Amino acid sequence: MNKRKKTLDPALPNASITCWYERTLRRDIREMSREVITAIQSVFNETGMANDASPAVHFRTLLRQLTTRWGRRFNRLSQEIAKAFYTRTQGHTDRALIVQLKAMGFALDFNMTAEMHNASTAIIAENVSLIKSIPQNYFTQIESLVMQSVVRGGDLGTLTQQLTEQYRVTARRAQLIARDQTRKANATLAVIRQRSLGITKGIWQHTGAGQHPRADHVAASLTSPKGV
């Protein structure tokens, strides 16, 4: 007679959710960067850095307008993206666990418990904050680059290269946010669902996702069960 499996498979994050999250952020970052670079080039060409007595005033006015516009845009997007991210992640986590439980001979559906509700609030709030920080960090760096260019007398070619590199930096940050948040949210929701089933122990499994893993994490991987 076959023995019933007693250990669940690892609760792995869904790569398609990570890709969707990153792609959604990158789309708006790309649009923001294009508008910013085009607007800066336009002011640069219209004012003439060598002939205008106060180019910094023109750029500060422009950047203030762009910061406000894109800050509002990302504030709105942050709510939409964070809520959609949570819904997708919870759906994946629940489906993956239900499939395993059915294979083990259990049939059940999950409800929105108080602990899950608290988790949803926390996950959405954290992601809203991270998404809002994207234009904040971006425009801080953009203003610094533009003002440094003004002080040096202005070189549109060099400035454009620097602005393009800042887009790449911001896009890489979006990738990091998507990967990190997908892993964290998936792990949090999986643990809550497992606890609701009476599961009290789990086996630590080091993912190897970080570039500089902690030695104690690697050593503890796949060893004795720990409390969840």
VOGU-3710 file (C-alpha; in Angstrom, 3 decimals, decimal comma):
1> mnkrkktldp> 0,000/0,000/0,000  1,321/3,461/-0,928  2,156/5,710/1,976  0,557/9,130/1,910  3,050/11,911/1,269  3,644/13,940/4,427  5,787/16,814/3,148  4,619/19,607/0,860  6,789/20,755/-2,023  8,481/24,162/-1,651
11> alpnasitcw> 6,208/27,172/-2,216  8,026/28,695/-5,185  7,239/32,158/-6,583  5,621/32,426/-10,002  8,088/33,671/-12,623  5,286/34,999/-14,821  4,143/37,317/-12,009  7,688/38,634/-11,660  7,872/39,235/-15,415  4,483/40,966/-15,453
21> yertlrrdir> 5,445/43,215/-12,526  8,795/44,172/-14,028  7,330/44,716/-17,497  4,568/46,949/-16,119  7,033/49,117/-14,192  9,512/49,298/-17,064  6,807/50,437/-19,485  6,058/53,571/-17,482  9,694/54,178/-16,578  10,580/54,073/-20,262
31> emsrevitai> 7,803/56,539/-21,125  8,867/58,836/-18,276  12,502/58,771/-19,364  11,679/59,506/-22,996  9,549/62,501/-22,063  12,182/63,830/-19,675  15,053/63,510/-22,152  13,031/65,086/-24,978  11,911/67,983/-22,762  15,432/68,648/-21,478
41> qsvfnetgma> 16,865/68,574/-24,989  14,169/71,004/-26,126  14,906/73,520/-23,360  18,625/73,063/-23,942  18,275/73,923/-27,633  15,768/76,749/-27,155  17,601/78,644/-24,414  21,159/78,132/-25,580  23,393/77,358/-22,630  26,071/79,851/-23,603
51> ndaspavhfr> 23,726/82,771/-24,288  21,094/82,443/-21,585  21,848/84,214/-18,312  19,897/81,794/-16,146  19,590/78,323/-17,720  19,260/76,784/-14,263  15,953/78,625/-13,775  14,524/77,152/-16,977  15,574/73,632/-16,028  14,329/73,897/-12,450
61> tllrqlttrw> 10,924/75,026/-13,710  10,810/72,187/-16,228  11,910/69,530/-13,750  9,435/70,754/-11,146  6,623/70,338/-13,678  7,816/66,890/-14,758  8,304/65,735/-11,168  4,744/66,738/-10,294  3,283/65,142/-13,417  5,064/61,816/-13,056
71> grrfnrlsqe> 4,698/61,755/-9,290  0,932/61,886/-9,732  1,098/59,281/-12,480  3,036/56,809/-10,339  0,879/57,546/-7,292  -2,132/56,385/-9,277  -0,304/53,462/-10,853  1,071/52,321/-7,503  -2,405/51,482/-6,212  -3,419/49,670/-9,397
81> iakafytrtq> -0,198/47,685/-9,738  0,133/46,795/-6,041  -3,445/45,505/-5,810  -3,123/43,515/-9,035  0,206/42,117/-7,829  -1,322/40,950/-4,561  -4,309/39,351/-6,307  -2,067/37,477/-8,742  0,308/36,314/-6,012  -2,439/35,129/-3,683
91> ghtdralivq> -4,116/33,286/-6,554  -0,883/31,523/-7,470  -0,074/30,609/-3,865  -3,553/29,239/-3,171  -3,762/27,267/-6,419  -0,334/25,708/-5,943  -1,182/24,584/-2,416  -4,648/23,290/-3,353  -3,166/21,177/-6,167  -0,690/19,594/-3,747
101> lkamgfaldf> -3,339/18,930/-1,124  -5,649/17,297/-3,663  -2,803/15,031/-4,758  -2,410/14,034/-1,114  -6,108/13,224/-0,808  -7,443/16,460/0,671  -10,063/18,676/-0,980  -10,614/22,197/0,298  -10,889/25,851/-0,658  -9,338/28,803/1,124
111> nmtaemhnas> -11,170/31,782/2,595  -9,952/35,304/3,357  -8,945/35,006/7,004  -8,031/37,878/9,310  -4,345/36,974/8,983  -4,579/36,990/5,183  -6,379/40,333/5,277  -3,600/41,809/7,412  -1,007/40,377/5,035  -2,791/41,835/2,008
121> taiiaenvsl> -2,830/45,286/3,603  0,877/45,094/4,438  1,955/43,716/1,046  -0,064/46,275/-0,905  1,201/49,149/1,275  4,843/48,102/0,870  4,540/47,841/-2,893  2,693/51,152/-3,163  5,561/52,796/-1,274  8,220/51,186/-3,470
131> iksipqnyft> 6,466/52,147/-6,702  5,974/55,744/-5,549  9,681/55,957/-4,743  10,653/55,244/-8,366  9,993/58,751/-9,774  11,179/60,346/-6,519  14,610/58,724/-6,774  14,727/59,182/-10,540  14,090/62,936/-10,542  16,515/63,517/-7,675
141> qieslvmqsv> 19,271/62,059/-9,850  18,051/63,802/-13,011  18,100/67,226/-11,356  21,616/66,604/-10,088  22,837/65,623/-13,565  21,199/68,620/-15,243  22,514/71,151/-12,728  26,022/69,709/-12,958  25,791/70,112/-16,730  24,712/73,745/-16,315
151> vrggdlgtlt> 27,675/74,442/-14,028  30,073/72,913/-16,566  28,683/75,076/-19,358  26,488/72,476/-20,990  27,259/69,548/-23,280  24,025/68,098/-24,617  25,674/64,932/-25,916  27,251/64,059/-22,576  24,112/65,004/-20,657  21,933/62,839/-22,903
161> qqlteqyrvt> 24,224/59,864/-22,284  23,987/60,428/-18,535  20,194/60,720/-18,659  19,993/57,495/-20,656  22,185/55,708/-18,119  19,921/56,936/-15,327  17,003/55,318/-17,151  18,920/52,027/-17,135  19,625/52,370/-13,411  15,934/52,982/-12,721
171> arraqliard> 14,906/50,058/-14,925  17,276/47,759/-13,026  15,738/48,915/-9,767  12,298/48,011/-11,138  13,620/44,536/-11,908  14,932/44,197/-8,340  11,625/45,365/-6,859  9,669/42,869/-8,959  11,885/39,909/-8,058  12,243/40,717/-4,380
181> qtrkanatla> 8,578/41,495/-3,778  7,359/38,399/-5,629  9,574/36,164/-3,481  8,610/37,893/-0,241  4,866/38,007/-0,899  4,767/34,395/-2,068  6,635/33,181/1,016  4,472/35,224/3,387  1,162/34,041/1,928  2,289/30,411/1,705
191> virqrslgit> 3,245/30,361/5,386  -0,095/31,878/6,410  -2,056/29,314/4,416  0,047/26,462/5,774  -0,426/27,625/9,356  -4,186/27,752/8,778  -3,997/24,027/7,943  -2,219/23,243/11,199  1,254/22,952/9,665  3,781/24,008/12,290
201> kgiwqhtgag> 7,137/22,934/10,831  8,951/23,703/7,606  12,311/22,792/6,061  14,519/25,767/5,274  15,539/25,794/1,607  18,122/28,343/0,502  17,157/29,736/-2,908  20,556/31,031/-3,945  18,870/34,109/-5,408  21,126/36,643/-3,688
211> qhpradhvaa> 24,624/37,469/-4,897  26,026/37,343/-1,354  24,209/34,580/0,572  24,544/34,447/4,336  26,593/31,485/5,525  24,034/30,486/8,164  21,283/30,419/5,518  23,303/28,114/3,275  24,271/25,859/6,196  20,659/25,550/7,380
221> sltspkgv> 19,304/24,649/3,940  17,421/21,327/3,812  18,298/20,464/7,409  15,928/19,795/10,314  12,436/21,336/10,254  11,958/24,825/11,704  8,799/26,487/13,023  6,741/28,346/10,403
//
